[in-house]
Amino acid sequence: QGQLVESGGGLVQAGGSLRLSCAASGRIFSGYRMGWFRRAPGKEREFVAAITWSGDNTYYADSVKGRFTISRDNAKNTVYLQMNSLKPEDTAVYYCAARITPTGSYEYWGQGTQVTVSS
């Protein structure tokens, strides 16, 4: 099995930046596609960004395109989400996820990290 552990969340003012990290352990990471999701209060969980194993391809939700950047360091088994120009509507619990297949459901999930953006 394996584990995903997120960190880097916190409270930031609108317009500010945060960088989330997700450290993978166990057999998770090598060959896995990694993604970030979020769940805002009273809302469904939504896709934020994803990155392929090689890092050559990245995908973003329209709501974060141009403001967030997903990246990975395969030597450190870590994926990052750099969040710039944060807005109050970005407030949510952010989750890291992993899957080995190019499509379908994510198999592994982290426990989440809270991001709060004040206006």
Protein Blocks (a to p, Z undefined) as FASTA:
>chain_A
ZZdddehiacddehiacddddddehjehghpacddddddehiacddfbdcdfkomaccdd
fklgokaccdddfklopacdddehiafklgccddddddfbfgdcdfbdcebjaddddZZ
